[in-house]
Structures are given as C-alpha cells and as structure tokens.
Amino acid sequence: MESPFRPDVLRGKAALVTGGGSGIGFEVAAQLARHGAQVALMGRRREVLDKAVAALRSEGLRAVGFDGDVRKQEDAARVLAATVEHFGKLDILVNGAAGNFLASPEDLKPKGFRTVLDIDTVGTYTMCYEAMKYLKRGGQGRGPSSGGLIINISATLHYTAAWYQIHVSAAKVWIVSQDHWLWNGEQIMTLESTELHPDQFKTLQE
C-alpha cells in the first residue's frame, strides 16, 4: 500500500528502534527510514542486526545497528550514546523490544514471568530513562524549543482474557499507562497492535 505521507516527512530526524532487527520493530524502522529518517536498530543478536541493516541499506536507506539488551541499563546507556554520536542527535525512540511465549499459569515459572516483565516493562522504562537527556528540550543535539518523541509498542491482550498470556498482559498494562506522561516537552505515545507477530512466540530459553 502506498504511504499517505510525504517521502521526506522525517528528513533530518534521527531514530532508535529497539527490537529493530526483526518483526514489528524492523518494519517500523524501515518505514521511518523510507520517510527520510536516519535509523539505528538495537537488538541482542548481532547477526540479525547485520542482516536487517544490510536490507535497509540495499534500498539506499540510512541505517546502523548496535547490539544491546534493553534489560541492562549499561547497554541502554551505551547504545543511546552511540546513536547520538553517530547521528549527532536523537529525535525519536521506538521501544519495540519484547519477549513472549505461550504458557498456562500453572506451567509458567516465576522466572519466565519476570523475564517478560524485565524486557517489556523494565526495558521500556530503562530506555526512556536513559534517552531523556537526549530527547528533552535543549538536550544534546537539540534546540531549546522542542522535545523529542517516544513511541512504545504494546498490545491489547490486557483488555480481555487472553489464553496463555498472563505474563504479557501484566507487562503491557504498564506500557499503556505511559500515555499519561509528559516530560519537559517530550511527547510519549503508545501504539497497540491487535495481533502479535510470530517472532514474539519464541521461547526465551532458546
């Protein structure tokens, strides 16, 4: 489908997409780049990132990949700093990294429950926290009149009963609540997908 937006609507913008190497995150990164943005992809698997970056560059798009785990504050800080060093600024942060697997409550171990919350919830918060110094008005590479944008990718599982998804439902509740934050002129929005990408159903033990 042809985009309703101008091809250059994001010209001059710099974006970082977590979970950008595959699935929804990759498509978000691709659309940002196709509309003029410079895009950094963050993910845990170097080989997946390299393949994703190569695919974007084959279209003549500006993309770079940084490996890191959103659950680790030091990785979040390092990737954000590398993104700003590479592009000179950060305008958009997309929190797309997520973990999921199917499990009934009686079979779901606390470790598995905690892992999904660490990726989806704590990871999202950690990225937001570390990004604020760059996204706020007057932040590195930014002027004093406008803040950046944070986009959190979520789902609708928590609105109704969802089989084998109690851990993900718990994680997404917090993400949706971030719509109500407004930090020093920065804008935060949540995009909720009604369908989950198959990539999200890989076991975390792999």
Buried (B, 14 or more C-beta within 10 A) or exposed (E): EEEEEEEEEBEEBBBBBBBBBBBBBBBBBBBBBBBBBBBBBBBBEEEBBBBBBEBBEEEEBBBBBBBBBBBBBEBBBBBBBBBBEBBEBBBBBBBBBBBBBEBEEEEBEEEBBEBBBBBBBBBBBBBBEBBBBBBBBEBBBBEEEEBBBBBBBBBBBBEEEBEBBBBBBBBBBBBBEBEEEEBEBBBBEBEBEEEBBEBBEEEEEE
